[in-house]
Amino acid sequence: MQLFSLDSLDPWWSKVQLETPQCVYFLGYPDDGYEARCDGRAYVEDFVLEGAQGSRAAAQHDHQDTLNMIP
């Protein structure tokens, strides 16, 4: 009998993708998916104020080895 999933041990992240400059940020550690989505929207607002364009946020629940990706 399995009492919990190992996936539940993975942290939540606020994933923010920007078109300009082109990059992806994984910002953590929110307590749950709701907080991750709220935090993500706040990060997007900050990036837009700093001149970023084409930004979007999502909640992600998994293991991340890379926290910033710049193609």
Buried (B, 14 or more C-beta within 10 A) or exposed (E): EEEEEEEEEEBBBBBBBBEEEEBBBBBBEBEEEEBBBBBBEBBBEEBEEEEBEEBEBEBBBEEEEEEEEEE
